[in-house]
Amino acid sequence: MIMLVLIFATPYDIPGQRRRKDTPLNGLQKRFAAGEITTEEYLEKKKILETDLAN
């Protein structure tokens, strides 16, 4: 019983499994977190992306 719980509860990547693609907003958040863009650039681009995604 414990082995089954460990097998199914352990997160792992399955080869060939489809992964959810990153959205443009996720990519922007990653760039901001990595320090690649400034706060002003982040907010400006976020506003543009949110406007585009709403349409």
N, C-alpha and C positions, 0 to 999 in steps of 0.2 A: 504494500500500500504506500509506504513512504517513497519507494523508488518511483512509482507512478506519479506521485505529486512532484517529485524533483524533476522528472523528465518533462512533464507538461508545464511546470511553473518556471523553468529556466528559460530565459529569453535567448534565442539564437537565430541566426540567419539560415534560412533554408535555401540551398542553391536553386536557382531558377524561379524563386518566388518574386512576384511583382511587387515593387516598392512604390509607395506613393511619391509622385514627383513633387519637388519643391515648387511652391508658387513664387512668383516674382517678389511678393511681399516677404516671404521667408528668406529669400536670397538677400534682400535689402537688409533685413534684420541681422543676418549673419555678417554682412559687410560692416554694419554699424558696430556690432559687438566686437569685431576684430580690429576696430579702429581704422578701417580703410576710408571711411567717410566721416565728415563732421556732423554735429547735431543738426545744423542748418540744412545741410544736404539731405540728411536722413528725413527730416520733417517735410521738406519740399517734395522729395521723391515719393514719400509715403502718401502725401496728399494726392499727387498725380495718380498713383496706382489705385488708391481707394476710389477715386472718381472714375477711373477706367473700369474697375471691377464692378462698380454699381450700375454701369450702363449696359 
